[in-house]
């Protein structure tokens, strides 16, 4: 490699993470995830169901991060209270339970079998597990089941919207997403949050419509929202649903699949 090439080659970007304790005014100590992100342009504090996260740009000092936390202590307390939720009880093998799907709680039964999988039966769902299967196998079976159900929904809705779009998505991925419900990358890959299949189907379809409309308008302009409303007149109602139920849906998915 020439000297010029070495000068022009950027060093690999790595994200550094650690956890720091932070004392609140009421005497509680919370763990704050501290992330040094090469892409960050400023200090940023955020809170979701997983807890508090402090993002630092490459050149920010740890002292400046601590000062930023202290300056936003009251805001942090309010946000932690907003995101507090009743813990989702874990599934206990052999005990009666239910699984959320499309806004309903379906009865879940347990059965020993050769493979770890979730099956549909007339009276609900069955989680089959080999005798020696552990929690990891159970979580994979649940994730596979929810992903299969989510993809079935997308396959049912998508043909309705494709004819009026300038192009089809390059690919559709269904995966757990930390904060977003969906996204459309510049390369045309559309991502949808796996937690959507736990909530009501109308809300899931709205998110799909929302992201498909970004194939027409990449922004959130008035023209974009006209495209959304033409396909989903009740989009405001669905957005309100996410404000009320979104955190619970995401927390439930994490409790079930890790």
N, C-alpha and C positions, 0 to 999 in steps of 0.2 A: 504494500500500500504506500502511495506517495505521501510526502509531507502534507501537500495540499489536501489530499483525501482525508488524512487523519484529522486535519484542522476542521474540515467541513463535516466530519462524521460526529453526530451528537452522541454523547454517552447514553447508555440505556437508562430509561426512566424507570425508577422503582418507587413504589409506594411503601413508606415505613409506617408501622403501626405499633403502638403500645398503649397501655392502660394506666391512667393516673387517678388517684383518689382525690375527691374534691369535697370540702366541708361546706354544708349549707348552713343558713342562719339558725335553723331549728335543731342543729346538732347532728343531723344525719350526714353520713358520708356516702356519696355516690361515686361509682366508677365511670370515668369519662374515657371513651375511646379517642386517643389522640392519633391523628393521621397526618403525616407529612406527604402531600401530594404534589408532584412536579407540575401538574396542570393547574393547580390553584393559583389564583391571582390575589387573594386576600384571605384574612382570617375569617372563619365561618363556624358558627355553632349551630347544630341542628339536633333535634330530638325526634325519635320515633319509638315504636313499640319495643325496640331492642335496647333503648337507652339513649344517652347523650353522646354526641360525637363532635370533637373539635378538629377542624381541618386547618392545617398550616401550609402556607406557600413555602417554597424551598428556602428562601432567605430569612424567614421569620424565626426569631429566637424562641426558645422554650419559655423564657421570662415573659416575653410579649404575649405568648399564649396563656400563661397563668394570669396575667393582668387582664386579658380579654375575658377570661372566665369570671374573674371577680366583678368586672364591670357589668356582666350580664347575669349575675347571680339570681336576681329577682325574676328575670325572664325565664331562666332555666327552671326555677321552682314551679312557675306557672305551667310551663310546657310538660314537665314531668307529671304534674297532677292531671293534665289533660289526657296524657297518653297512658295513664294508669288503667289497668283493666283486671277483671277477675281472672286468675289463672285458669287456663283450659285444663280440665282434668285429663290425665293421660289415659290412653287405652290400656286396660289390664287384660292380658290374655285369659280367655275363658269367662270373663264377666260380661253381662249384658251391656250394650252400648249402642250408640247411634253415630252415623257419619253424615255431615252436611253435604248436600248436593242440590244445586239449582234452587236454593232457598228453602229446602226442606231437610228435616232430620230423618234419615232412613234407618230403620232398625238394623243392627249389625249382629250377626251370629258368628261363632268361631267353629272351625272344623279342621281336623288334621288332614293333610294331603301331601302329595309328592312335591308340589311347587308352592311357593309363596305368591299368592294372588288374591284379588278381590273379585268375586263373582256376583252377578245379579240373579236373584231368584224372585219368585212371585211375592213373597212376603218380606222382601228387603234385600240386604246384602250379606254375603258370607265371606269372611276372611279366612282363607285356607293357609295353613302354615305347616311345614314339616315339623316333626317332633322336636328336632334340635335347632330349629331356626330361632335366631335371636331378634333383638329389637331392630337391628339394621335391616334385616330381611323384611320385617314388617313394614318399616318406613318405605323401603323401595317398592313394595307391593302397593302401598297406598298411593305413592307418587305416580306409579305406572297407571293405576286405575284412574286417578283424577286427570292425568294427561290424556288418556284415551277418551274419556268423556268430554273433555274440553275440545279436543280435535274433532270429535263427532259433531259438536255444536257448530264449530267454525265451518266444517264441510257442509253442513246443512244450510247455513246462512249465506256463505260466500257467493254462490251462483246468482243470488238475487241482486247483488251489487256490482259484480264484475262488468256487465255489459256497458254501464254508464261511466266507467273509469277510463282514464287515458292509457293505463296499463295495469297489469296484475302485479301484486307484490312479488318480489324475486323469491321470497321464501317466508314462511310463517313459523315462528318459534313460540312454543308455550313453555314458560319457565317461571319459577318464583322470582319476583322482582321486589326490591326492598321498599321502594316508595311509589314508583309509577304503576299505572295500570296497563299501559301500553306505550309503544314507541315505534317510530318508523325511521330507520337509518337512511342516510343518503344513498346507500347502495340498494335500497328497496327492500331490505329485510324488515319484516314487521314482527315485533315481539309483543306477546300478551302475557299478563300475569296469570299464573296457574291458579291463584286464589279466586279468580273470577268465576270459576265453575262452582265454587261453594255458594255463591250468592244467587240472586234471582236471575233468570235467563235474560230478561229484558235489559238489565244493567250490563251484562256481558256483551250482548249484541250492540248496545250503544258504544262501548269501548271499541269494538271491532269497526263500527261505522266511522267513529271519530278518526281512527288511524288510517282507514282507507281514504278518507277525505283529504288526508295530507298528501296523497298521490296527486291531488288536484291543486291544492294550496298548501305550501309548506309551512305557512304561518298560521296565526289564529286571528286573521282579519275578519271583517264582516262577511266578506265573500266566502271564507271558509265556513263560518257558522251557518250561512245560508245553505251550503251544501249539506251540512250535518242535519239541519232542520228538515230539509227536503226528504231525507231518508229516515230520520228518527225525530218526528215532531215532539216526542215527550222527553227529549234529551235533558231538559232542565230537571225534570223529576228524577231521572236516573242519576244525574250528578248529585242531587240532594241525597239520594240513597247512599252514595259512596261517602258523603260527608258524615252520615249517621252510622253506617255499618262498616265502612272500609277498614278501620283499624282492627275491628273484631275479626273480619274475614282473614286479613293477613296474619294476625296472631294465631288464629285457629289452624291455618295451613302450616305455620311453623311448628306448632305443637304436634301436629300429626306426622309431618315428614322430616322435621329437623331443619 
